[in-house]
Amino acid sequence: MQKSLHINAEKCTGCLQCEMACSFENYGAFVPAKSRIKVFDFHETGRKVPYTCTQCDEAWCLHACPVEAITVDKATGAKVVNETTCVGCKVCTISCPFGTVNYVQETGKVQKCDLCGGDPACATACPTGAITYIDANWTGLDKMKSWADKLGNQPSAA
Amino acid sequence: MSWAGKILRVDLTAGTVKSEPLNMEWARSYLGSRGLASKYLVEEIDPKVDPLSPANKLIWATGPLTGTMASTGGRYTVVTKGPLTGAIACSNSGGYWGAELKMAGWDMVIFEGRSAKPVYLLINDDQAELHDASHLWGQSVWKTEAALKKAHQDPQLRISSIGLAGENQVLYAAIVNDLHRAAGRSGVGAVAGSKNLKAIAVRGTKGVGNVKDPKAFMQVTFEKKKILAENGVTGQGLPTYGTQVLMNVINEIGALPTRNHRDIQFEGAKDISAEAMVTPRATDGKKHLVTNQACFGCTIACGRISKMDQGHFTVQNKPEYWGASGGLEYEAAWALGAANGVNDLEALQYANLLCNEQGMDPISFGATIGAVMELYEMGVLTKEQLGIEAPFGSAQALAAFAEMTARGEGFGKEIGLGSKRLCAKYGHPELSMSVKGQEFPAYDSRGIQGMGLAYATSNRGACHLRGYTVASEVLGIPVKTDPLTAEGKPELVVAFQNATAAFDAAGICIFTSFAWGLADVAPQVAAACGEEFTLENCEKIGERIWNMERDFNNRAGFSSKDDTLPPRLLNEPARTGPAKGLVNKLPEMLPKYYAARGWDGDGQLTPATRERLGL
């Protein structure tokens, strides 16, 4: 069973534990500047929204790469950058509609979320459940349940 | 390790910026942040220096856990000799700025001298340079943050700056970062203003990659985060209600200072409480509270983000105050509200927003207004002098004073001096509810006896963040003590003061101490910095920091006579509540406290104490 990173922005407090965990996993350092997941703080509304790669099935980045440095991890479904193959041409950063592939000037390669090989550090670190790693076929389950609760599980329901 | 190992020294007079290695011997003895920056300050300035002169120094400092995955590891402090008190000042802030400085590769920044014209410091990792800030002078904190991000085309810059209050040297001006987090107390913002220093903008991409034992660190910080999550206060109360959870609690136990401490219970407490913030308003049907917010690395997330009623008289036609913004926290809600008898939640938030926008401590500001209102009711101050009628309970006066004070207009200039100077000027020094010139926070020491001793002996003047015995006396953390008795309080205050100094020095938030003891902090420091940081060592570091601060104050001219409370708290018994009939029993507690500290009868460190602590 494949899993998906699932983000519930309503639960995010903006603590950046996810960004630190991501950078620690990949660089051995606490450095949100190199995190593959970013939390955006929309201060006018008070909303904090984590955002990262959704692992598109037909991934623009994968198709755009001229040296086939981006491949599919069959177990997780993640689109993974092979650093030894990547030439740092950045075409994938242009082709990605969501901005979730980015260049790293220190390495001369691109980086993106690879689901940590199936155990995403951001989800483990998130203290509020804003980021979870759940059944890829059922990312809507919680939302369905809350509507089911509203419609059928309240005292007023028939 | 976990220290960056480097500090920036900025000579504002000469306009130079230099890197120097961190004094690692001091780092091991004073840990970081409050402890380490204070060590630098006491070694480098004359204790008798005028706080607003170029000879004073101003230090922004992180701790070894700042910028790590230790929960709440995002704190920084601003250390200087404070203009409000003349004592050592150390103001602590959260948000994201402190971690950013550390990630840029710096433990602290020391500012010396005075710039001839307004400047800001821009730090991009190893590169740091001073820039002209003439165009920013006269701008609020909010506009300064936006302008710097735009000018450098970097939305990820983090900014710590002063607003009009700091520029105008309001003696309790704050330094504000990330729009609404503040190094709030003791007037550190006025020192920045006196130096013509507007802001520090920083972007750090190097990170913290040198914790001593990464595997052990990840393990121990994970375990300690679990303790915070499972604790009723840090896991439920604070994230849900924020510090405002205390308003009704402290009112009920009869320790909510009201109308300049005339009363200790406020009939309007419920109107300005956490519960009021989540109740839909009668006017527009919306709740005041929008969401909670965490600071960097914090798994508690007590911060309040609120939206005002756009129809309220304070913000009509002022859309800049209509968005979601910081507040109200308990201390601000109390100081702007109960201390003045004002129960208009929206007016309190408006004054609070002005404090954030223009960089002003809402505690000292609000408490000073309490004194102004009492002087007005006595007929000492008049409508002609103040520009407005100012009886207790006037939301209009509160809002007007907030505007006048931040902008340095009219009577606001005098309010900006703080209650001690203002009350002395008008012939009633006894009405200043302060210690060493700094106003009390939100706990009346007639109803919580230990806090009287904590206030009287606090090294930065009256303060709840130097020894929060409320935890024990009211909440039963770590053990319940009777708030109405003096017994055992000297030892309790010493223990809280020492532990707090160690928490602060580590670079974490003191709110963790609702669930963590120093025994939970020490292993995190040890995994980050080295095995020598045992519980025993951390306790000693805390005690060493406290005594170092005290010694500086003694050399600055303070003595045992300054370890006191206003006569109102020592002579006027509480009129209602569980503490009815009680005054604070400071005279009974103070000598025992000195003895427990290892100080002589004048509050001076004895040679044996110096020897024991290596001072």
Interface residues (C-beta under 8 A of the other chain):
Chain A: T13 G14 C15 L16 Q17 M20 A21 S23 F24 Y27 G28 A29 F30 V31 P32 A33 K34 H43 E44 T45 G46 R47 K48 A125 P127 T128
Chain B: G67 T68 M69 S71 Y96 A99 M103 Q156 L179 R203 G204 T205 K206 G207 V208 G209 P214 M218 K225 A229 P239 V290 T291 N292 Q293 A294 C295 F296 G297 C298 T299 A301 I305 K307 G323 A324 S325
